[in-house]
């Protein structure tokens, strides 16, 4: 009986070890599968968020670009108007100076003739 017990006890322990090892391996495989599925879902959600964010950023960029172009056009129009206004003032000033120089020349010519 003791010999049988010496043979059977290790066999039972070995059988129990093999059973629990297989169960733990199956559990690890199931856990790994769940983790992979969860990571795939997270990756899909992140990709969706990035695509959405990219779309929003593109829309904002286009909107900002349109604002910048409108502002540039407005500034160009204002500079052209200012340039025209300054040209008119300069021409008016030149006309005044020409008139004054003409008068001064007339006075000088009159004084030279008189002397």
Contact map, one row per residue, 1 for C-alpha under 8 A:
1111100000000000000000000000000000000000000000000000000000000000000000000000000000000000000000000000000000000000000
1111110000000000000000000000000000000000000000000000000000000000000000000000000000000000000000000000000000000000000
1111111000000000000000000000000000000000000000000000000000000000000000000000000000000000000000000000000000000000000
1111111100000000000000000000000000000000000000000000000000000000000000000000000000000000000000000000000000000000000
1111111110000000000000000000000000000000000000000000000000000000000000000000000000000000000000000000000000000000000
0111111111000000000000000000000000000000000000000000000000000000000000000000000000000000000000000000000000000000000
0011111111100000000000000000000000000000000000000000000000000000000000000000000000000000000000000000000000000000000
0001111111110000000000000000000000000000000000000000000000000000000000000000000000000000000000000000000000000000000
0000111111111000000000000000000000000000000000000000000000000000000000000000000000000000000000000000000000000000000
0000011111111100000000000000000000000000000000000000000000000000000000000000000000000000000000000000000000000000000
0000001111111110000000000000000000000000000000000000000000000000000000000000000000000000000000000000000000000000000
0000000111111111000000000000000000000000000000000000000000000000000000000000000000000000000000000000000000000000000
0000000011111111100000000000000000000000000000000000000000000000000000000000000000000000000000000000000000000000000
0000000001111111110000000000000000000000000000000000000000000000000000000000000000000000000000000000000000000000000
0000000000111111111000000000000000000000000000000000000000000000000000000000000000000000000000000000000000000000000
0000000000011111111100000000000000000000000000000000000000000000000000000000000000000000000000000000000000000000000
0000000000001111111110000000000000000000000000000000000000000000000000000000000000000000000000000000000000000000000
0000000000000111111111000000000000000000000000000000000000000000000000000000000000000000000000000000000000000000000
0000000000000011111111100000000000000000000000000000000000000000000000000000000000000000000000000000000000000000000
0000000000000001111111110000000000000000000000000000000000000000000000000000000000000000000000000000000000000000000
0000000000000000111111111000000000000000000000000000000000000000000000000000000000000000000000000000000000000000000
0000000000000000011111111100000000000000000000000000000000000000000000000000000000000000000000000000000000000000000
0000000000000000001111111110000000000000000000000000000000000000000000000000000000000000000000000000000000000000000
0000000000000000000111111111000000000000000000000000000000000000000000000000000000000000000000000000000000000000000
0000000000000000000011111111100000000000000000000000000000000000000000000000000000000000000000000000000000000000000
0000000000000000000001111111110000000000000000000000000000000000000000000000000000000000000000000000000000000000000
0000000000000000000000111111111000000000000000000000000000000000000000000000000000000000000000000000000000000000000
0000000000000000000000011111111100000000000000000000000000000000000000000000000000000000000000000000000000000000000
0000000000000000000000001111111110000000000000000000000000000000000000000000000000000000000000000000000000000000000
0000000000000000000000000111111111000000000000000000000000000000000000000000000000000000000000000000000000000000000
0000000000000000000000000011111111100000000000000000000000000000000000000000000000000000000000000000000000000000000
0000000000000000000000000001111111110000000000000000000000000000000000000000000000000000000000000000000000000000000
0000000000000000000000000000111111111000000000000000000000000000000000000000000000000000000000000000000000000000000
0000000000000000000000000000011111111100000000000000000000000000000000000000000000000000000000000000000000000000000
0000000000000000000000000000001111111110000000000000000000000000000000000000000000000000000000000000000000000000000
0000000000000000000000000000000111111111000000000000000000000000000000000000000000000000000000000000000000000000000
0000000000000000000000000000000011111111100000000000000000000000000000000000000000000000000000000000000000000000000
0000000000000000000000000000000001111111110000000000000000000000000000000000000000000000000000000000000000000000000
0000000000000000000000000000000000111111111000000000000000000000000000000000000000000000000000000000000000000000000
0000000000000000000000000000000000011111111100000000000000000000000000000000000000000000000000000000000000000000000
0000000000000000000000000000000000001111111110000000000000000000000000000000000000000000000000000000000000000000000
0000000000000000000000000000000000000111111111000000000000000000000000000000000000000000000000000000000000000000000
0000000000000000000000000000000000000011111111100000000000000000000000000000000000000000000000000000000000000000000
0000000000000000000000000000000000000001111111110000000000000000000000000000000000000000000000000000000000000000000
0000000000000000000000000000000000000000111111111000000000000000000000000000000000000000000000000000000000000000000
0000000000000000000000000000000000000000011111111100000000000000000000000000000000000000000000000000000000000000000
0000000000000000000000000000000000000000001111111110000000000000000000000000000000000000000000000000000000000000000
0000000000000000000000000000000000000000000111111111000000000000000000000000000000000000000000000000000000000000000
0000000000000000000000000000000000000000000011111111100000000000000000000000000000000000000000000000000000000000000
0000000000000000000000000000000000000000000001111111110000000000000000000000000000000000000000000000000000000000000
0000000000000000000000000000000000000000000000111111111000000000000000000000000000000000000000000000000000000000000
0000000000000000000000000000000000000000000000011111111100000000000000000000000000000000000000000000000000000000000
0000000000000000000000000000000000000000000000001111111110000000000000000000000000000000000000000000000000000000000
0000000000000000000000000000000000000000000000000111111111000000000000000000000000000000000000000000000000000000000
0000000000000000000000000000000000000000000000000011111111100000000000000000000000000000000000000000000000000000000
0000000000000000000000000000000000000000000000000001111111110000000000000000000000000000000000000000000000000000000
0000000000000000000000000000000000000000000000000000111111111000000000000000000000000000000000000000000000000000000
0000000000000000000000000000000000000000000000000000011111111100000000000000000000000000000000000000000000000000000
0000000000000000000000000000000000000000000000000000001111111110000000000000000000000000000000000000000000000000000
0000000000000000000000000000000000000000000000000000000111111111000000000000000000000000000000000000000000000000000
0000000000000000000000000000000000000000000000000000000011111111100000000000000000000000000000000000000000000000000
0000000000000000000000000000000000000000000000000000000001111111110000000000000000000000000000000000000000000000000
0000000000000000000000000000000000000000000000000000000000111111111000000000000000000000000000000000000000000000000
0000000000000000000000000000000000000000000000000000000000011111111100000000000000000000000000000000000000000000000
0000000000000000000000000000000000000000000000000000000000001111111110000000000000000000000000000000000000000000000
0000000000000000000000000000000000000000000000000000000000000111111111000000000000000000000000000000000000000000000
0000000000000000000000000000000000000000000000000000000000000011111111100000000000000000000000000000000000000000000
0000000000000000000000000000000000000000000000000000000000000001111111110000000000000000000000000000000000000000000
0000000000000000000000000000000000000000000000000000000000000000111111111000000000000000000000000000000000000000000
0000000000000000000000000000000000000000000000000000000000000000011111111100000000000000000000000000000000000000000
0000000000000000000000000000000000000000000000000000000000000000001111111110000000000000000000000000000000000000000
0000000000000000000000000000000000000000000000000000000000000000000111111111000000000000000000000000000000000000000
0000000000000000000000000000000000000000000000000000000000000000000011111111100000000000000000000000000000000000000
0000000000000000000000000000000000000000000000000000000000000000000001111111110000000000000000000000000000000000000
0000000000000000000000000000000000000000000000000000000000000000000000111111111000000000000000000000000000000000000
0000000000000000000000000000000000000000000000000000000000000000000000011111111100000000000000000000000000000000000
0000000000000000000000000000000000000000000000000000000000000000000000001111111110000000000000000000000000000000000
0000000000000000000000000000000000000000000000000000000000000000000000000111111111000000000000000000000000000000000
0000000000000000000000000000000000000000000000000000000000000000000000000011111111100000000000000000000000000000000
0000000000000000000000000000000000000000000000000000000000000000000000000001111111110000000000000000000000000000000
0000000000000000000000000000000000000000000000000000000000000000000000000000111111111000000000000000000000000000000
0000000000000000000000000000000000000000000000000000000000000000000000000000011111111100000000000000000000000000000
0000000000000000000000000000000000000000000000000000000000000000000000000000001111111110000000000000000000000000000
0000000000000000000000000000000000000000000000000000000000000000000000000000000111111111000000000000000000000000000
0000000000000000000000000000000000000000000000000000000000000000000000000000000011111111100000000000000000000000000
0000000000000000000000000000000000000000000000000000000000000000000000000000000001111111110000000000000000000000000
0000000000000000000000000000000000000000000000000000000000000000000000000000000000111111111000000000000000000000000
0000000000000000000000000000000000000000000000000000000000000000000000000000000000011111111100000000000000000000000
0000000000000000000000000000000000000000000000000000000000000000000000000000000000001111111110000000000000000000000
0000000000000000000000000000000000000000000000000000000000000000000000000000000000000111111111000000000000000000000
0000000000000000000000000000000000000000000000000000000000000000000000000000000000000011111111100000000000000000000
0000000000000000000000000000000000000000000000000000000000000000000000000000000000000001111111110000000000000000000
0000000000000000000000000000000000000000000000000000000000000000000000000000000000000000111111111000000000000000000
0000000000000000000000000000000000000000000000000000000000000000000000000000000000000000011111111100000000000000000
0000000000000000000000000000000000000000000000000000000000000000000000000000000000000000001111111110000000000000000
0000000000000000000000000000000000000000000000000000000000000000000000000000000000000000000111111111000000000000000
0000000000000000000000000000000000000000000000000000000000000000000000000000000000000000000011111111100000000000000
0000000000000000000000000000000000000000000000000000000000000000000000000000000000000000000001111111110000000000000
0000000000000000000000000000000000000000000000000000000000000000000000000000000000000000000000111111111000000000000
0000000000000000000000000000000000000000000000000000000000000000000000000000000000000000000000011111111100000000000
0000000000000000000000000000000000000000000000000000000000000000000000000000000000000000000000001111111110000000000
0000000000000000000000000000000000000000000000000000000000000000000000000000000000000000000000000111111111000000000
0000000000000000000000000000000000000000000000000000000000000000000000000000000000000000000000000011111111100000000
0000000000000000000000000000000000000000000000000000000000000000000000000000000000000000000000000001111111110000000
0000000000000000000000000000000000000000000000000000000000000000000000000000000000000000000000000000111111111000000
0000000000000000000000000000000000000000000000000000000000000000000000000000000000000000000000000000011111111100000
0000000000000000000000000000000000000000000000000000000000000000000000000000000000000000000000000000001111111110000
0000000000000000000000000000000000000000000000000000000000000000000000000000000000000000000000000000000111111111000
0000000000000000000000000000000000000000000000000000000000000000000000000000000000000000000000000000000011111111100
0000000000000000000000000000000000000000000000000000000000000000000000000000000000000000000000000000000001111111110
0000000000000000000000000000000000000000000000000000000000000000000000000000000000000000000000000000000000111111111
0000000000000000000000000000000000000000000000000000000000000000000000000000000000000000000000000000000000011111111
0000000000000000000000000000000000000000000000000000000000000000000000000000000000000000000000000000000000001111111
0000000000000000000000000000000000000000000000000000000000000000000000000000000000000000000000000000000000000111111
0000000000000000000000000000000000000000000000000000000000000000000000000000000000000000000000000000000000000011111
